[in-house]
Amino acid sequence: MNRFFLFLILVVAQACAQKTHYGKLSHLGDFPSKLKEVSGMAIHSGDIWVVEDSGNKDKIYKIDQKGSITKSLKIDHAKNEDWEDLAMDIEGNLYIGDFGNNANRRKNLTIYRVSRAQLKKKEPNAEKIEFRYPEQKDFPPQKDSLLFDTEGFFHWKDHLYIFTKNRTRPYSGETLIYRVPDEEGEYDAELLGSITLCKSQDHCSVTGADISADGKTIALLGYGFIFLVTDFELPNFDSASIQIIDFDSNTQTESIGFLNEKTLLIADEKNKTTGGGKLYSYSID
C-alpha cells in the first residue's frame, strides 16, 4: 500500500468519526417547467449556468438567483448523452461533463469545452476532451466494482478533477478521484486516489462538486448531505479533513456551486415523489 492511499484511509477514518453538522437550505426560487432535471451547475463572476441530463436538449441555461432562465444556448458539435455537471475556469471557459454512466457500460466519456468567446455566440461550438478510466477493465464490471458513474467535477489550474459516483452492491461508499487536462484531446484519466465519505447509499454518493475561488475548499454534494473538504493541496489530499453537513432534505439534490467563499447554491431535480425543481442557498459558517 503506497503512502498516498494510506494517508487517504486515515483521513477518511477521521472524517467518518466526526460529528455530523446540521443546517437548513434557504429556498431562493423554483425552476420553470422546462428545467425539470437540473443535473449540473457552474458559477463564474455571478453568472450561473445549469444543464439537464440524459433525454434533454443539447442546451445550457443561464439563470438568475431565483431560478428563472435569462439565456439558453444550443451547443454545436455536442450531444447530450448524459450531461451530469458543469465546471468553469477562472477565465470563464465552460466545461460540460457528458460522463453519466449509470450502468458503467460507456466507453465514450466526454467533457465538452466551450470557450468564453464561444459563449457569446448564438450557437457556441464545443471542443471535445475524451477520456477513459484505465482501471475499468470490464463494461460493466462486477456489482462490487460499479465505481465508474460520474456526476461531479470542477476545474483547477489546467485540470479537471472528477469524483465518481458509487453504485456498488453491496454498497462500499468509495469515490474514485481522477483528473484530466483541460485541453481538447484523448486521455487516460489519472487516478489520484479514493475517499469514502460515509457508508449510507441514500446520502453518500457524489452527485455534484465544486471548488471555492481561492482553492481552499471543495464542496461535494450527496442526497441531503454536503461534504466540505479542506486542508489539502491539489493534486494531493494527504492532510485533508472532511466536514459532513446534513441539510435535512429528501429531494434529489444534484447540483452545487460556490456563489462566493461563504455561500453555496444547490439545485434539485423535480420528481413526482419527493418534489424538487428548486434553487437553494446554503451559508457556510
C-alpha positions in Angstrom: 0.0 0.0 0.0 1.6 3.3 -1.0 1.9 6.3 1.3 -0.8 8.3 -0.6 -3.5 5.7 -0.2 -2.5 5.2 3.5 -3.0 8.8 4.2 -6.4 8.8 2.4 -7.5 5.9 4.6 -6.5 7.8 7.7 -8.2 11.0 6.5 -11.4 9.1 5.8 -11.4 7.4 9.1 -11.1 10.7 10.9 -13.8 12.3 8.7 -16.3 9.4 9.3 -15.7 9.7 13.1 -16.5 13.4 13.1 -19.9 14.6 14.3 -22.3 15.4 11.6 -23.3 19.1 11.4 -26.9 20.1 10.7 -28.2 23.1 8.7 -31.1 24.3 6.5 -31.2 25.4 2.9 -32.7 28.7 2.0 -35.2 28.5 -0.8 -34.4 31.1 -3.5 -36.9 30.1 -6.2 -38.5 27.5 -8.4 -37.2 26.5 -11.8 -39.6 26.9 -14.8 -41.3 23.8 -16.2 -38.7 23.4 -18.9 -36.0 22.8 -16.3 -37.2 19.7 -14.6 -33.9 17.8 -14.4 -31.2 20.2 -13.5 -28.2 18.0 -13.1 -25.2 20.4 -13.1 -24.2 23.9 -12.2 -21.3 26.3 -12.6 -20.9 29.8 -11.4 -18.4 32.5 -12.6 -18.4 36.2 -11.7 -22.0 35.9 -10.6 -23.2 34.2 -13.8 -25.0 30.9 -13.0 -25.2 28.2 -15.7 -27.1 25.0 -15.4 -27.6 21.9 -17.5 -30.0 19.0 -17.7 -29.1 15.3 -18.0 -30.0 12.5 -20.4 -33.1 12.7 -22.5 -33.0 16.5 -22.6 -31.8 19.1 -25.2 -28.2 19.9 -26.1 -28.5 23.2 -24.3 -27.1 25.1 -21.4 -29.1 27.7 -19.5 -28.1 30.9 -17.7 -30.3 31.6 -14.7 -30.7 34.3 -12.1 -30.7 33.7 -8.3 -34.4 32.9 -8.3 -34.1 30.1 -10.8 -35.5 32.0 -13.8 -33.9 31.4 -17.2 -32.2 34.6 -18.6 -30.5 32.9 -21.6 -30.3 29.5 -23.3 -27.7 28.3 -25.8 -27.7 25.2 -28.0 -24.2 23.7 -28.1 -22.9 22.9 -31.5 -20.9 19.7 -32.1 -22.1 18.3 -28.7 -24.7 15.6 -27.9 -26.4 15.3 -24.6 -25.9 11.6 -23.9 -25.9 12.2 -20.2 -24.7 15.7 -19.1 -24.3 15.5 -15.4 -22.3 18.5 -14.2 -20.7 21.8 -15.3 -17.5 23.5 -14.4 -15.8 26.8 -15.2 -12.3 28.0 -15.0 -11.1 31.5 -13.9 -11.1 32.8 -17.4 -14.8 32.0 -17.9 -14.5 28.9 -20.1 -17.3 26.4 -19.5 -16.9 22.6 -19.3 -19.8 20.2 -19.8 -19.4 16.8 -18.2 -21.0 14.2 -20.5 -20.0 11.3 -18.3 -23.2 10.0 -16.7 -22.7 6.2 -16.7 -25.4 4.6 -14.5 -24.8 1.1 -15.8 -21.0 1.5 -16.0 -21.1 0.5 -19.7 -20.0 3.6 -21.5 -16.7 3.9 -23.4 -17.3 7.4 -24.9 -16.8 9.6 -21.8 -16.5 13.2 -22.9 -16.1 16.7 -21.4 -17.1 19.5 -23.8 -15.1 22.7 -23.6 -16.9 25.9 -24.6 -14.7 28.9 -24.6 -15.6 32.2 -23.1 -15.7 33.7 -26.6 -18.0 31.0 -27.9 -20.4 31.6 -25.0 -21.2 35.0 -26.6 -22.4 33.3 -29.8 -25.9 32.1 -30.6 -24.8 28.5 -31.1 -21.5 28.0 -29.4 -19.1 25.4 -30.8 -17.6 22.9 -28.4 -14.3 21.2 -28.3 -14.0 17.6 -27.0 -12.0 16.2 -24.2 -12.4 12.5 -24.5 -11.1 10.2 -21.7 -11.3 6.7 -20.2 -10.7 5.3 -16.7 -7.7 2.9 -17.2 -8.7 1.0 -14.0 -12.0 -0.1 -15.6 -11.4 -3.4 -17.5 -15.0 -4.7 -17.9 -18.1 -2.9 -19.3 -19.9 -3.3 -17.0 -17.7 -4.5 -14.1 -18.9 -6.9 -11.4 -21.5 -5.4 -9.0 -18.9 -4.8 -6.3 -16.9 -2.7 -8.7 -19.5 -0.3 -10.1 -17.4 2.8 -9.4 -17.3 4.5 -12.8 -20.5 6.5 -13.0 -19.8 10.3 -12.6 -21.8 13.3 -11.6 -19.4 15.8 -10.2 -16.2 17.6 -11.3 -14.5 21.0 -11.1 -11.7 22.9 -12.8 -8.4 23.9 -11.1 -5.2 25.1 -12.7 -5.3 23.4 -16.1 -7.0 20.2 -14.9 -10.5 18.9 -14.4 -10.9 17.0 -11.2 -13.5 14.2 -11.4 -15.3 12.4 -8.5 -17.0 9.2 -9.4 -20.5 8.1 -8.1 -20.6 4.8 -6.3 -23.2 2.2 -7.5 -21.6 -0.9 -5.9 -23.7 -3.7 -4.5 -23.2 -4.2 -1.6 -22.6 -0.5 -1.2 -18.9 0.3 -0.3 -19.2 4.1 -0.3 -15.9 4.6 -2.2 -15.4 7.5 -4.5 -12.6 7.5 -7.0 -10.8 10.8 -7.7 -9.4 11.4 -11.2 -8.1 14.3 -13.2 -7.7 15.1 -16.9 -6.1 18.0 -18.7 -8.5 20.8 -19.7 -7.4 20.9 -23.4 -9.0 19.2 -26.4 -7.7 15.6 -26.9 -8.0 12.0 -25.8 -6.7 11.0 -22.4 -6.3 8.2 -19.9 -7.7 9.8 -16.7 -5.1 10.0 -13.9 -6.2 8.2 -10.7 -5.3 10.3 -7.7 -6.8 8.1 -5.0 -10.2 7.4 -3.4 -12.2 8.5 -0.4 -15.2 7.1 1.5 -17.4 10.0 2.6 -19.7 7.7 4.6 -21.5 4.4 4.2 -25.1 5.4 3.5 -26.2 4.7 0.0 -29.0 7.1 0.4 -26.7 10.1 1.1 -23.0 9.4 0.4 -22.6 9.0 -3.4 -21.3 12.2 -5.1 -23.9 14.0 -7.2 -22.1 17.3 -7.7 -18.8 19.1 -7.0 -17.2 22.5 -6.9 -14.1 24.3 -5.5 -14.0 27.7 -4.0 -12.3 30.5 -5.9 -9.4 30.5 -3.5 -8.9 26.8 -3.9 -9.2 26.1 -0.2 -12.5 24.3 0.0 -14.1 21.5 -2.1 -17.8 21.1 -1.8 -19.1 17.6 -2.7 -22.9 17.0 -2.8 -24.9 13.9 -2.0 -28.6 13.4 -1.4 -29.3 15.6 1.6 -25.6 15.9 2.5 -22.8 18.4 1.8 -19.2 17.3 2.3 -16.7 20.2 2.8 -13.1 19.1 2.1 -10.4 21.4 3.4 -6.7 21.3 4.4 -5.5 19.8 1.1 -3.1 20.9 -1.7 -4.1 19.6 -5.1 -3.5 17.1 -6.5 -2.7 15.7 -3.1 -5.2 15.1 -0.3 -2.7 13.8 2.3 -3.8 16.1 5.1 -7.4 16.7 4.1 -10.2 16.9 6.5 -13.9 16.5 5.8 -16.9 18.2 7.4 -20.3 16.5 6.9 -23.4 18.7 6.8 -26.9 17.2 6.9 -29.3 19.7 5.4 -32.4 17.6 6.1 -33.7 17.1 2.6 -35.1 14.0 0.9 -35.2 15.5 -2.7 -32.8 14.6 -5.5 -30.1 17.2 -4.9 -27.9 17.0 -8.0 -26.0 20.4 -8.4 -23.8 22.5 -6.2 -21.6 25.6 -6.8 -19.8 28.4 -4.9 -21.6 31.7 -5.3 -18.9 33.2 -3.1 -16.5 31.9 -0.4 -19.3 31.6 2.2 -22.3 30.8 0.1 -23.2 27.6 -1.9 -26.0 27.3 -4.4 -27.8 23.9 -4.6 -30.4 22.6 -7.1 -32.6 19.5 -7.0 -34.3 17.7 -9.8 -38.1 17.6 -9.9 -39.9 14.3 -9.5 -43.4 13.2 -8.6 -42.5 11.5 -5.3 -40.2 14.0 -3.5 -40.9 17.3 -5.3 -37.9 19.4 -6.0 -37.2 21.6 -9.1 -35.9 24.4 -6.8 -32.8 26.6 -6.3 -31.4 27.0 -2.8 -28.6 28.7 -1.0 -26.6 27.4 2.0 -24.3 29.6 4.2 -21.1 28.1 5.3 -20.3 29.1 8.9 
